[in-house]
Amino acid sequence: MGFAQLYLSKVPMTAVDLLHDRVLPFYEAQGVVQQVEHRTTRVASPESNGMVERFNRTLTEEFFSVAYRKRLHESVEALQADLDGFLSFYNERRAHHGYRTQGRTPLQTFTEHQRAAEAPQAA
């Protein structure tokens, strides 16, 4: 699942705000208990940060470069509304071809793994 929110600064609290505003409410609504642990990774380090690096590249290529050509956004809120629409597409309708998703959407992958985790284990 991909989550994103626009901010006008790069202070560390923006990550905490994103977590509390977008990420945790989604997982809580799905009945998933979160055990959040703070970790740091090196920038541009695909070994430890590859999925995030790929998500950022996808946002740049498929959303921002297109959104800036389509219209002039008068505010951060207007750009955020378009970004939210793209994230809905990204998570719910865009097929992903990674080894974990195998052509499914992130939401389909999440839902299938959640069902598998809840299913009684065969002895």
C-alpha positions as CSV (number, residue, x, y, z in Angstrom):
1,M,0.0,0.0,0.0
2,G,1.2,3.5,-0.8
3,F,0.5,6.5,1.3
4,A,1.6,10.1,0.7
5,Q,0.8,13.5,2.0
6,L,2.2,16.9,0.8
7,Y,4.0,19.1,3.3
8,L,5.7,22.5,2.9
9,S,8.7,21.5,5.1
10,K,11.0,18.6,5.6
11,V,10.9,18.5,9.4
12,P,10.9,14.9,10.9
13,M,7.4,15.5,12.4
14,T,5.9,15.3,9.0
15,A,6.6,11.6,8.9
16,V,4.8,11.2,12.2
17,D,1.9,13.3,11.0
18,L,1.6,11.1,7.9
19,L,1.7,8.0,10.0
20,H,-1.1,9.2,12.3
21,D,-3.2,10.9,9.6
22,R,-3.1,8.3,6.9
23,V,-1.3,5.0,7.7
24,L,-2.5,4.0,11.1
25,P,-6.2,4.9,10.4
26,F,-6.2,2.6,7.3
27,Y,-4.7,-0.4,9.1
28,E,-6.9,0.2,12.2
29,A,-10.0,0.2,9.9
30,Q,-8.8,-3.1,8.6
31,G,-8.5,-4.6,12.1
32,V,-4.7,-4.8,11.9
33,V,-2.8,-4.0,15.1
34,Q,0.3,-2.0,14.4
35,Q,3.5,-2.3,16.3
36,V,5.4,0.7,15.0
37,E,9.2,0.7,15.3
38,H,11.4,3.6,14.3
39,R,14.1,2.6,11.9
40,T,16.5,4.7,9.7
41,T,17.9,3.8,6.3
42,R,20.5,5.3,4.1
43,V,19.1,7.4,1.3
44,A,19.3,5.8,-2.2
45,S,20.1,2.4,-0.6
46,P,18.1,-0.2,-2.6
47,E,19.2,-3.0,-0.3
48,S,17.3,-1.6,2.7
49,N,15.0,1.0,1.1
50,G,14.2,-0.4,-2.4
51,M,10.4,-0.4,-2.2
52,V,10.3,3.2,-1.0
53,E,12.8,4.3,-3.7
54,R,10.6,2.6,-6.3
55,F,7.4,4.1,-4.9
56,N,9.0,7.6,-5.0
57,R,10.1,7.0,-8.6
58,T,6.5,5.9,-9.5
59,L,5.1,9.0,-7.9
60,T,7.5,11.2,-9.8
61,E,7.0,9.5,-13.2
62,E,3.3,8.6,-13.1
63,F,1.9,11.4,-11.0
64,F,3.9,14.5,-10.5
65,S,5.3,14.8,-14.1
66,V,1.8,14.3,-15.5
67,A,-0.1,16.5,-12.9
68,Y,2.2,19.5,-13.5
69,R,1.5,19.3,-17.2
70,K,-2.2,18.9,-17.0
71,R,-3.1,21.9,-14.9
72,L,-1.9,24.7,-12.6
73,H,-2.6,23.8,-9.0
74,E,-3.6,26.9,-7.1
75,S,-2.8,25.4,-3.7
76,V,-1.2,22.5,-1.9
77,E,-4.7,21.3,-1.1
78,A,-5.6,21.1,-4.8
79,L,-2.4,19.1,-5.6
80,Q,-3.1,16.9,-2.6
81,A,-6.6,16.2,-3.9
82,D,-5.1,15.0,-7.2
83,L,-2.5,13.0,-5.4
84,D,-5.2,11.3,-3.3
85,G,-7.0,10.3,-6.5
86,F,-3.7,8.9,-7.9
87,L,-3.1,7.0,-4.7
88,S,-6.6,5.5,-4.9
89,F,-5.8,4.3,-8.5
90,Y,-2.3,3.1,-7.4
91,N,-3.6,1.0,-4.5
92,E,-6.9,-0.2,-5.9
93,R,-6.7,-0.5,-9.7
94,R,-3.1,-0.4,-10.9
95,A,-1.6,-3.9,-11.3
96,H,1.9,-4.3,-9.8
97,H,4.3,-6.8,-11.1
98,G,6.7,-7.3,-8.2
99,Y,7.5,-10.6,-6.7
100,R,5.1,-10.0,-3.8
101,T,2.2,-8.6,-5.9
102,Q,2.5,-10.7,-9.1
103,G,0.0,-8.7,-11.1
104,R,-2.4,-7.9,-8.3
105,T,-3.1,-4.4,-6.9
106,P,-1.6,-3.5,-3.5
107,L,-5.1,-3.7,-2.0
108,Q,-5.7,-7.2,-3.4
109,T,-2.3,-8.3,-2.1
110,F,-3.0,-6.9,1.3
111,T,-6.5,-8.4,1.5
112,E,-5.3,-11.8,0.4
113,H,-2.5,-11.8,3.0
114,Q,-4.8,-10.6,5.7
115,R,-7.3,-13.4,4.9
116,A,-4.5,-16.0,4.9
117,A,-3.3,-14.7,8.3
118,E,-6.8,-15.0,9.8
119,A,-7.5,-18.4,8.3
120,P,-7.2,-21.3,10.8
121,Q,-3.9,-23.1,10.3
122,A,-4.1,-26.7,9.1
123,A,-2.4,-29.2,11.5
